[in-house]
Structures are given as structure tokens and as C-alpha cells.
Amino acid sequence: MSGDARPGEFVAADGGARWTYAGVLTFANAEAVLESAGSLPLPSSGVADLAGLEHADSAALAVLLALKRRAAAEGTMLAFASVPDSIVSLARVYGIDTIVGV
């Protein structure tokens, strides 16, 4: 992670209707991101927007999978919007694109 890269986090937006993500999501911060997201109620619209995701590695997929599992456990849906091409490609390589919903 470069010195100017921002640590990332999910933030509730639109009164909790959706989540947005800004910053990076890598092995270096994946656990902290997941822990922080765990303190947020899932978005009421069921959408987490990743347009602000600046850089990610395969750890981002683990976070997305964990969030999908959480939504399923809570009986709700969670979809990811504005997923960067690099994450879509990784999900396809790992064969989990349909599971993650990208």
C-alpha cells in the first residue's frame, strides 16, 4: 500500500439505505474493514456501492463473501454495485463471481 492510499471502510449513506466504500481493501486492512462493517446495520436497499474502492487484492473477495454470508444469515439480500473490473476478474478466476454477485 502506498503512502497516499487511504485505508478503506464501508459507510452508511442515504440514511442507511445503502453503503458506500472508499479507500483500499487489501490483506493489510481486510480484517479491520470486516469488523467495522459488522457494526453497521446492513443497508436497507441491500446495495453496497464500491465506486470508491481505490485498490483491492483477493482479500477483498473474502470480505465480500463474508458480507454476503452475513446478509443471508440475517435473511436479507446484499448486492454490490460499481464493482471494479479487477475484482470481477478475480472473482471469475476463483469461480465465485455468481456467489459474490459480480
MODELLER restraints for C-alpha pairs under 7 A, 6 or more apart:
rsr = mdl.restraints
at = mdl.atoms
rsr.add(forms.Gaussian(group=physical.xy_distance, feature=features.Distance(at['CA:5:A'], at['CA:23:A']), mean=6.85, stdev=0.5))
rsr.add(forms.Gaussian(group=physical.xy_distance, feature=features.Distance(at['CA:5:A'], at['CA:24:A']), mean=6.74, stdev=0.5))
rsr.add(forms.Gaussian(group=physical.xy_distance, feature=features.Distance(at['CA:6:A'], at['CA:23:A']), mean=4.75, stdev=0.5))
rsr.add(forms.Gaussian(group=physical.xy_distance, feature=features.Distance(at['CA:6:A'], at['CA:24:A']), mean=6.09, stdev=0.5))
rsr.add(forms.Gaussian(group=physical.xy_distance, feature=features.Distance(at['CA:7:A'], at['CA:23:A']), mean=5.25, stdev=0.5))
rsr.add(forms.Gaussian(group=physical.xy_distance, feature=features.Distance(at['CA:7:A'], at['CA:24:A']), mean=5.46, stdev=0.5))
rsr.add(forms.Gaussian(group=physical.xy_distance, feature=features.Distance(at['CA:8:A'], at['CA:21:A']), mean=6.83, stdev=0.5))
rsr.add(forms.Gaussian(group=physical.xy_distance, feature=features.Distance(at['CA:8:A'], at['CA:22:A']), mean=5.31, stdev=0.5))
rsr.add(forms.Gaussian(group=physical.xy_distance, feature=features.Distance(at['CA:8:A'], at['CA:23:A']), mean=3.88, stdev=0.5))
rsr.add(forms.Gaussian(group=physical.xy_distance, feature=features.Distance(at['CA:8:A'], at['CA:24:A']), mean=4.84, stdev=0.5))
rsr.add(forms.Gaussian(group=physical.xy_distance, feature=features.Distance(at['CA:8:A'], at['CA:25:A']), mean=6.00, stdev=0.5))
rsr.add(forms.Gaussian(group=physical.xy_distance, feature=features.Distance(at['CA:8:A'], at['CA:33:A']), mean=6.90, stdev=0.5))
rsr.add(forms.Gaussian(group=physical.xy_distance, feature=features.Distance(at['CA:9:A'], at['CA:21:A']), mean=5.66, stdev=0.5))
rsr.add(forms.Gaussian(group=physical.xy_distance, feature=features.Distance(at['CA:9:A'], at['CA:22:A']), mean=6.05, stdev=0.5))
rsr.add(forms.Gaussian(group=physical.xy_distance, feature=features.Distance(at['CA:9:A'], at['CA:23:A']), mean=6.84, stdev=0.5))
rsr.add(forms.Gaussian(group=physical.xy_distance, feature=features.Distance(at['CA:9:A'], at['CA:33:A']), mean=5.50, stdev=0.5))
rsr.add(forms.Gaussian(group=physical.xy_distance, feature=features.Distance(at['CA:10:A'], at['CA:19:A']), mean=6.06, stdev=0.5))
rsr.add(forms.Gaussian(group=physical.xy_distance, feature=features.Distance(at['CA:10:A'], at['CA:20:A']), mean=5.53, stdev=0.5))
rsr.add(forms.Gaussian(group=physical.xy_distance, feature=features.Distance(at['CA:10:A'], at['CA:21:A']), mean=4.52, stdev=0.5))
rsr.add(forms.Gaussian(group=physical.xy_distance, feature=features.Distance(at['CA:10:A'], at['CA:22:A']), mean=6.98, stdev=0.5))
rsr.add(forms.Gaussian(group=physical.xy_distance, feature=features.Distance(at['CA:10:A'], at['CA:37:A']), mean=6.04, stdev=0.5))
rsr.add(forms.Gaussian(group=physical.xy_distance, feature=features.Distance(at['CA:11:A'], at['CA:19:A']), mean=5.38, stdev=0.5))
rsr.add(forms.Gaussian(group=physical.xy_distance, feature=features.Distance(at['CA:11:A'], at['CA:20:A']), mean=5.36, stdev=0.5))
rsr.add(forms.Gaussian(group=physical.xy_distance, feature=features.Distance(at['CA:11:A'], at['CA:21:A']), mean=6.34, stdev=0.5))
rsr.add(forms.Gaussian(group=physical.xy_distance, feature=features.Distance(at['CA:12:A'], at['CA:18:A']), mean=5.98, stdev=0.5))
rsr.add(forms.Gaussian(group=physical.xy_distance, feature=features.Distance(at['CA:12:A'], at['CA:19:A']), mean=4.53, stdev=0.5))
rsr.add(forms.Gaussian(group=physical.xy_distance, feature=features.Distance(at['CA:12:A'], at['CA:20:A']), mean=6.51, stdev=0.5))
rsr.add(forms.Gaussian(group=physical.xy_distance, feature=features.Distance(at['CA:13:A'], at['CA:19:A']), mean=5.51, stdev=0.5))
rsr.add(forms.Gaussian(group=physical.xy_distance, feature=features.Distance(at['CA:13:A'], at['CA:20:A']), mean=6.54, stdev=0.5))
rsr.add(forms.Gaussian(group=physical.xy_distance, feature=features.Distance(at['CA:16:A'], at['CA:43:A']), mean=5.48, stdev=0.5))
rsr.add(forms.Gaussian(group=physical.xy_distance, feature=features.Distance(at['CA:16:A'], at['CA:44:A']), mean=6.34, stdev=0.5))
rsr.add(forms.Gaussian(group=physical.xy_distance, feature=features.Distance(at['CA:17:A'], at['CA:43:A']), mean=4.90, stdev=0.5))
rsr.add(forms.Gaussian(group=physical.xy_distance, feature=features.Distance(at['CA:17:A'], at['CA:44:A']), mean=4.53, stdev=0.5))
rsr.add(forms.Gaussian(group=physical.xy_distance, feature=features.Distance(at['CA:17:A'], at['CA:45:A']), mean=5.04, stdev=0.5))
rsr.add(forms.Gaussian(group=physical.xy_distance, feature=features.Distance(at['CA:18:A'], at['CA:43:A']), mean=4.48, stdev=0.5))
rsr.add(forms.Gaussian(group=physical.xy_distance, feature=features.Distance(at['CA:18:A'], at['CA:44:A']), mean=6.43, stdev=0.5))
rsr.add(forms.Gaussian(group=physical.xy_distance, feature=features.Distance(at['CA:18:A'], at['CA:45:A']), mean=5.79, stdev=0.5))
rsr.add(forms.Gaussian(group=physical.xy_distance, feature=features.Distance(at['CA:18:A'], at['CA:46:A']), mean=6.62, stdev=0.5))
rsr.add(forms.Gaussian(group=physical.xy_distance, feature=features.Distance(at['CA:18:A'], at['CA:47:A']), mean=5.23, stdev=0.5))
rsr.add(forms.Gaussian(group=physical.xy_distance, feature=features.Distance(at['CA:18:A'], at['CA:48:A']), mean=5.74, stdev=0.5))
rsr.add(forms.Gaussian(group=physical.xy_distance, feature=features.Distance(at['CA:19:A'], at['CA:43:A']), mean=5.95, stdev=0.5))
rsr.add(forms.Gaussian(group=physical.xy_distance, feature=features.Distance(at['CA:19:A'], at['CA:47:A']), mean=6.50, stdev=0.5))
rsr.add(forms.Gaussian(group=physical.xy_distance, feature=features.Distance(at['CA:19:A'], at['CA:48:A']), mean=4.49, stdev=0.5))
rsr.add(forms.Gaussian(group=physical.xy_distance, feature=features.Distance(at['CA:19:A'], at['CA:49:A']), mean=6.00, stdev=0.5))
rsr.add(forms.Gaussian(group=physical.xy_distance, feature=features.Distance(at['CA:20:A'], at['CA:48:A']), mean=5.71, stdev=0.5))
rsr.add(forms.Gaussian(group=physical.xy_distance, feature=features.Distance(at['CA:20:A'], at['CA:49:A']), mean=4.72, stdev=0.5))
rsr.add(forms.Gaussian(group=physical.xy_distance, feature=features.Distance(at['CA:20:A'], at['CA:50:A']), mean=6.12, stdev=0.5))
rsr.add(forms.Gaussian(group=physical.xy_distance, feature=features.Distance(at['CA:21:A'], at['CA:49:A']), mean=6.27, stdev=0.5))
rsr.add(forms.Gaussian(group=physical.xy_distance, feature=features.Distance(at['CA:21:A'], at['CA:50:A']), mean=5.14, stdev=0.5))
rsr.add(forms.Gaussian(group=physical.xy_distance, feature=features.Distance(at['CA:21:A'], at['CA:51:A']), mean=6.95, stdev=0.5))
rsr.add(forms.Gaussian(group=physical.xy_distance, feature=features.Distance(at['CA:21:A'], at['CA:52:A']), mean=5.39, stdev=0.5))
rsr.add(forms.Gaussian(group=physical.xy_distance, feature=features.Distance(at['CA:21:A'], at['CA:53:A']), mean=5.98, stdev=0.5))
rsr.add(forms.Gaussian(group=physical.xy_distance, feature=features.Distance(at['CA:22:A'], at['CA:52:A']), mean=4.21, stdev=0.5))
rsr.add(forms.Gaussian(group=physical.xy_distance, feature=features.Distance(at['CA:22:A'], at['CA:53:A']), mean=5.14, stdev=0.5))
rsr.add(forms.Gaussian(group=physical.xy_distance, feature=features.Distance(at['CA:22:A'], at['CA:54:A']), mean=6.99, stdev=0.5))
rsr.add(forms.Gaussian(group=physical.xy_distance, feature=features.Distance(at['CA:23:A'], at['CA:52:A']), mean=6.33, stdev=0.5))
rsr.add(forms.Gaussian(group=physical.xy_distance, feature=features.Distance(at['CA:23:A'], at['CA:53:A']), mean=5.27, stdev=0.5))
rsr.add(forms.Gaussian(group=physical.xy_distance, feature=features.Distance(at['CA:23:A'], at['CA:54:A']), mean=5.22, stdev=0.5))
rsr.add(forms.Gaussian(group=physical.xy_distance, feature=features.Distance(at['CA:24:A'], at['CA:53:A']), mean=5.79, stdev=0.5))
rsr.add(forms.Gaussian(group=physical.xy_distance, feature=features.Distance(at['CA:24:A'], at['CA:54:A']), mean=5.20, stdev=0.5))
rsr.add(forms.Gaussian(group=physical.xy_distance, feature=features.Distance(at['CA:24:A'], at['CA:55:A']), mean=4.71, stdev=0.5))
rsr.add(forms.Gaussian(group=physical.xy_distance, feature=features.Distance(at['CA:24:A'], at['CA:56:A']), mean=5.80, stdev=0.5))
rsr.add(forms.Gaussian(group=physical.xy_distance, feature=features.Distance(at['CA:25:A'], at['CA:55:A']), mean=6.29, stdev=0.5))
rsr.add(forms.Gaussian(group=physical.xy_distance, feature=features.Distance(at['CA:25:A'], at['CA:56:A']), mean=4.73, stdev=0.5))
rsr.add(forms.Gaussian(group=physical.xy_distance, feature=features.Distance(at['CA:25:A'], at['CA:57:A']), mean=6.87, stdev=0.5))
rsr.add(forms.Gaussian(group=physical.xy_distance, feature=features.Distance(at['CA:25:A'], at['CA:60:A']), mean=5.60, stdev=0.5))
rsr.add(forms.Gaussian(group=physical.xy_distance, feature=features.Distance(at['CA:26:A'], at['CA:56:A']), mean=5.17, stdev=0.5))
rsr.add(forms.Gaussian(group=physical.xy_distance, feature=features.Distance(at['CA:26:A'], at['CA:57:A']), mean=5.13, stdev=0.5))
rsr.add(forms.Gaussian(group=physical.xy_distance, feature=features.Distance(at['CA:26:A'], at['CA:59:A']), mean=5.40, stdev=0.5))
rsr.add(forms.Gaussian(group=physical.xy_distance, feature=features.Distance(at['CA:26:A'], at['CA:60:A']), mean=6.04, stdev=0.5))
rsr.add(forms.Gaussian(group=physical.xy_distance, feature=features.Distance(at['CA:27:A'], at['CA:59:A']), mean=5.25, stdev=0.5))
rsr.add(forms.Gaussian(group=physical.xy_distance, feature=features.Distance(at['CA:30:A'], at['CA:59:A']), mean=6.25, stdev=0.5))
rsr.add(forms.Gaussian(group=physical.xy_distance, feature=features.Distance(at['CA:30:A'], at['CA:60:A']), mean=6.72, stdev=0.5))
rsr.add(forms.Gaussian(group=physical.xy_distance, feature=features.Distance(at['CA:30:A'], at['CA:63:A']), mean=6.57, stdev=0.5))
rsr.add(forms.Gaussian(group=physical.xy_distance, feature=features.Distance(at['CA:34:A'], at['CA:63:A']), mean=6.15, stdev=0.5))
rsr.add(forms.Gaussian(group=physical.xy_distance, feature=features.Distance(at['CA:46:A'], at['CA:77:A']), mean=5.58, stdev=0.5))
rsr.add(forms.Gaussian(group=physical.xy_distance, feature=features.Distance(at['CA:46:A'], at['CA:78:A']), mean=4.48, stdev=0.5))
rsr.add(forms.Gaussian(group=physical.xy_distance, feature=features.Distance(at['CA:46:A'], at['CA:79:A']), mean=5.97, stdev=0.5))
rsr.add(forms.Gaussian(group=physical.xy_distance, feature=features.Distance(at['CA:47:A'], at['CA:78:A']), mean=5.72, stdev=0.5))
rsr.add(forms.Gaussian(group=physical.xy_distance, feature=features.Distance(at['CA:47:A'], at['CA:79:A']), mean=4.93, stdev=0.5))
rsr.add(forms.Gaussian(group=physical.xy_distance, feature=features.Distance(at['CA:47:A'], at['CA:80:A']), mean=5.77, stdev=0.5))
rsr.add(forms.Gaussian(group=physical.xy_distance, feature=features.Distance(at['CA:47:A'], at['CA:81:A']), mean=6.72, stdev=0.5))
rsr.add(forms.Gaussian(group=physical.xy_distance, feature=features.Distance(at['CA:48:A'], at['CA:79:A']), mean=6.22, stdev=0.5))
rsr.add(forms.Gaussian(group=physical.xy_distance, feature=features.Distance(at['CA:48:A'], at['CA:80:A']), mean=4.91, stdev=0.5))
rsr.add(forms.Gaussian(group=physical.xy_distance, feature=features.Distance(at['CA:48:A'], at['CA:81:A']), mean=6.11, stdev=0.5))
rsr.add(forms.Gaussian(group=physical.xy_distance, feature=features.Distance(at['CA:49:A'], at['CA:80:A']), mean=5.79, stdev=0.5))
rsr.add(forms.Gaussian(group=physical.xy_distance, feature=features.Distance(at['CA:49:A'], at['CA:81:A']), mean=4.60, stdev=0.5))
rsr.add(forms.Gaussian(group=physical.xy_distance, feature=features.Distance(at['CA:49:A'], at['CA:82:A']), mean=5.85, stdev=0.5))
rsr.add(forms.Gaussian(group=physical.xy_distance, feature=features.Distance(at['CA:50:A'], at['CA:80:A']), mean=6.82, stdev=0.5))
rsr.add(forms.Gaussian(group=physical.xy_distance, feature=features.Distance(at['CA:50:A'], at['CA:81:A']), mean=5.97, stdev=0.5))
rsr.add(forms.Gaussian(group=physical.xy_distance, feature=features.Distance(at['CA:50:A'], at['CA:82:A']), mean=5.23, stdev=0.5))
rsr.add(forms.Gaussian(group=physical.xy_distance, feature=features.Distance(at['CA:50:A'], at['CA:83:A']), mean=5.45, stdev=0.5))
rsr.add(forms.Gaussian(group=physical.xy_distance, feature=features.Distance(at['CA:51:A'], at['CA:82:A']), mean=4.94, stdev=0.5))
rsr.add(forms.Gaussian(group=physical.xy_distance, feature=features.Distance(at['CA:51:A'], at['CA:83:A']), mean=6.66, stdev=0.5))
rsr.add(forms.Gaussian(group=physical.xy_distance, feature=features.Distance(at['CA:58:A'], at['CA:90:A']), mean=6.88, stdev=0.5))
rsr.add(forms.Gaussian(group=physical.xy_distance, feature=features.Distance(at['CA:64:A'], at['CA:100:A']), mean=6.60, stdev=0.5))
rsr.add(forms.Gaussian(group=physical.xy_distance, feature=features.Distance(at['CA:65:A'], at['CA:100:A']), mean=5.97, stdev=0.5))
rsr.add(forms.Gaussian(group=physical.xy_distance, feature=features.Distance(at['CA:68:A'], at['CA:78:A']), mean=6.02, stdev=0.5))
rsr.add(forms.Gaussian(group=physical.xy_distance, feature=features.Distance(at['CA:71:A'], at['CA:77:A']), mean=5.69, stdev=0.5))
rsr.add(forms.Gaussian(group=physical.xy_distance, feature=features.Distance(at['CA:71:A'], at['CA:78:A']), mean=6.04, stdev=0.5))
rsr.add(forms.Gaussian(group=physical.xy_distance, feature=features.Distance(at['CA:79:A'], at['CA:101:A']), mean=6.59, stdev=0.5))
rsr.add(forms.Gaussian(group=physical.xy_distance, feature=features.Distance(at['CA:88:A'], at['CA:97:A']), mean=6.79, stdev=0.5))
rsr.add(forms.Gaussian(group=physical.xy_distance, feature=features.Distance(at['CA:88:A'], at['CA:102:A']), mean=5.86, stdev=0.5))
rsr.add(forms.Gaussian(group=physical.xy_distance, feature=features.Distance(at['CA:91:A'], at['CA:97:A']), mean=4.63, stdev=0.5))
